[in-house]
Amino acid sequence: MGNLIDYIQKQLWKGRKREDIEESLLGSGYKKDAIGYAFQHLDKKHLEKHANIKFILIVLTILGVIIVAYFAYSNVFPREMIPEEILALRVTSANEIENYKQALNTNDVSLCEQTGENKNLCLAIITKDISKCDSVSIKSIDACIFDVAVKSENMDYCEQANRLKGNCYFYFATLTGDKTLCEKTGFAKNRCVEIIES
């Protein structure tokens, strides 16, 4: 029976139609029941193989979605950054946001008092003191450190920016044209070198 199944499988791979294979086998003396059983076995095997492939594709798709989501939400992709970029800013009232921007533009610490929940972020950036970043929301600490590093032009702070460490080094590498800093940007290394060389 194994030889019959192998023969049918080879013929199918060659592109022969089921009816032609059945006629050929009947002409060679095989019984119709044996031929039917062999085709049934091959159909079952094909369905199992198809189910396995489908399962693998589903798993790979899920993994792909997880990987894309990780990169999208972990800030590992570089962005064009400017010193005044407000990464850690918490959205509050329009007036508080305007005071925040004004405080940063004028380096006026007194305006930080009028920025609501963004007070410590404002103070950290203007005073260039990353210890004040400990008082911002947990999700904003790395962004606060990044903003302070950029505003103070102190690349040493990048090491403490955890999730944004690569972005921080990316900023300073492209700002200074120092390709050796691109090594610290993680996934953005090639893009970093490309920008510097262009």
C-alpha positions in Angstrom: 0.0 0.0 0.0 2.9 2.3 0.8 4.3 2.0 -2.7 0.8 2.8 -4.2 0.6 6.0 -2.0 4.1 7.0 -3.0 3.4 6.4 -6.7 0.2 8.5 -6.5 1.9 11.3 -4.7 4.8 11.4 -7.2 2.3 11.5 -10.1 0.3 14.4 -8.4 3.6 16.3 -8.0 4.2 15.9 -11.7 0.9 17.6 -12.3 -1.1 14.6 -13.4 -4.9 14.6 -12.8 -6.5 12.3 -10.3 -8.7 10.7 -13.0 -5.7 9.9 -15.2 -3.8 8.3 -12.3 -6.8 6.2 -11.4 -7.2 5.0 -15.0 -3.5 4.1 -15.2 -3.6 2.2 -11.9 -6.8 0.4 -12.8 -5.1 -0.6 -16.1 -2.1 -1.9 -14.1 -4.4 -4.2 -12.1 -5.0 -2.2 -8.9 -8.4 -2.5 -7.4 -10.7 0.6 -7.3 -11.0 0.3 -3.4 -7.2 0.3 -2.9 -6.8 3.3 -5.2 -9.6 5.1 -3.4 -8.1 4.4 0.0 -4.7 5.6 -1.2 -6.2 8.9 -2.4 -8.1 9.2 0.9 -4.9 8.8 2.8 -3.1 11.4 0.7 -6.1 13.8 1.2 -5.9 13.4 4.9 -2.1 13.8 5.0 -2.5 17.0 2.8 -5.2 18.4 5.2 -3.0 17.8 8.2 0.0 19.4 6.5 -2.2 22.3 5.5 -3.5 22.7 9.1 0.2 22.7 10.4 1.2 25.3 7.9 -1.9 27.4 8.8 -1.0 27.2 12.5 2.6 28.2 11.8 1.4 31.2 9.8 -1.0 32.3 12.5 1.8 32.0 15.1 4.2 34.0 12.9 1.6 36.7 12.3 1.0 37.0 16.0 4.7 37.3 16.7 5.0 39.9 13.9 2.3 42.0 15.5 4.0 41.7 18.9 7.3 42.8 17.5 5.9 45.7 15.6 3.9 46.8 18.7 7.1 46.6 20.8 9.0 48.8 18.5 6.1 51.2 18.0 5.6 51.7 21.7 9.1 51.5 23.1 10.5 54.5 21.2 13.4 52.6 19.7 12.8 54.2 16.3 14.6 57.5 15.9 12.8 60.6 15.3 14.1 64.0 14.1 14.4 65.8 17.5 14.9 69.4 18.3 15.9 70.7 21.8 12.5 72.2 22.4 10.7 68.9 21.7 8.3 68.2 24.6 8.4 64.5 25.0 7.2 64.2 28.7 4.6 67.0 28.6 1.3 66.0 30.2 -1.7 67.4 28.5 -3.5 69.8 30.8 -5.2 73.1 30.1 -4.2 75.1 27.1 -3.2 78.0 29.4 -0.8 75.7 31.3 0.7 74.4 28.0 1.2 77.9 26.8 2.9 78.8 30.1 5.1 75.8 29.8 6.2 76.7 26.3 6.8 80.3 27.4 8.9 79.2 30.4 11.1 77.0 28.1 11.5 79.8 25.5 12.4 82.4 28.1 14.1 80.1 30.7 11.8 81.7 33.3 11.5 79.4 36.3 8.7 81.5 37.8 6.4 80.5 34.8 6.9 76.8 35.8 4.7 77.4 38.8 1.8 78.1 36.3 2.2 74.8 34.4 0.1 72.5 36.6 1.3 68.9 36.5 4.2 69.9 34.3 5.8 72.0 37.0 8.6 69.5 37.8 9.3 68.8 34.2 9.5 72.5 33.4 11.9 73.0 36.4 14.0 70.1 35.4 14.5 71.3 31.9 15.1 75.0 32.7 17.4 74.3 35.6 19.0 71.4 33.7 18.7 69.3 36.8 17.7 65.6 36.1 17.1 64.9 39.8 13.8 66.9 39.3 12.8 64.3 36.7 12.2 61.8 39.6 9.1 63.9 40.5 7.4 63.5 37.1 5.1 60.7 36.2 6.7 57.2 35.9 6.1 57.1 32.1 7.7 60.5 31.6 10.9 60.1 33.6 13.0 58.9 30.6 11.5 61.6 28.4 12.3 64.2 31.1 15.9 63.1 31.3 16.1 63.1 27.5 14.8 66.7 27.4 17.2 67.9 30.1 20.1 66.2 28.2 19.1 68.0 25.0 18.4 71.4 26.7 21.6 71.3 28.7 23.6 69.8 25.9 24.9 67.2 28.3 25.3 63.9 26.6 26.3 62.2 29.9 22.6 62.2 30.9 21.7 59.9 28.0 22.9 56.8 30.0 20.1 57.5 32.5 17.4 57.9 29.9 16.7 54.1 29.8 14.0 53.6 27.1 15.2 56.8 25.3 18.9 56.2 25.7 19.3 55.2 22.0 17.3 58.2 20.9 19.3 60.5 23.1 22.6 59.3 21.6 21.1 59.5 18.2 20.3 63.2 18.8 23.8 64.0 20.0 25.5 61.9 17.2 23.6 63.7 14.5 24.1 67.1 16.2 27.8 66.7 16.6 28.5 64.5 13.5 30.3 61.9 15.8 29.7 58.5 14.1 31.2 56.7 17.2 28.0 57.7 19.1 25.9 55.8 16.6 27.1 52.6 18.2 25.1 53.5 21.3 21.8 54.1 19.3 20.8 50.5 19.2 18.6 49.7 16.2 19.1 53.2 14.8 22.8 52.7 14.2 22.7 52.5 10.4 20.3 55.4 10.1 22.5 57.5 12.4 25.6 56.9 10.3 23.6 57.5 7.1 22.4 60.9 8.4 25.9 62.0 9.5 27.4 60.9 6.1 24.8 62.7 4.1 
